[in-house]
Amino acid sequence: MKSHKISEELFQKIKQNIPLSCVDIILIKNDQFLLVKRAITPYKNKWCLPGGIIKKNQKIVERLNNVAKCELGVKVKIIKALGFYEKIYKDRHDISHCYVVTTDDKNFTLDFQANEFRFFKHIPDNTALFHVKMLKDAGFN
């Protein structure tokens, strides 16, 4: 089954009343991890993990591959499922499934959500706190 878009008005009502199931990916290459600098809210101008909301009829791994392809322009291989993480915002409640992945691709292409990407050995100060816990659990500091 194929997922389809809903109106922005309906999405706003849903996110204010129901937890959203999401996926975040920690892409590792050469013992470093990738972060993107967000160009939009939430987390605008912060370093973040690529991720997204899982759509109806979309399996978690399908969404993970879709995020990698759409947000980074790469194909990924799953190393492991890291776990799930919960974040309750003022107007939103996310439950995120975090995966550690790698890629053989060398060229990255960002979509509209980010204006920069970089590989790091250590977690930069301007990283979204929600993602800091995931990165620490993956063994980075």
PyMOL commands that set and color helices and strands:
alter all, ss='L'
color gray80, all
select helices_A, chain A and resi 8-17+60-72+129-137
alter helices_A, ss='H'
color red, helices_A
select strands_A, chain A and resi 20-29+32-38+47-48+51-53+77-88+93-102+114-120
alter strands_A, ss='S'
color yellow, strands_A
deselect
rebuild
show_as cartoon
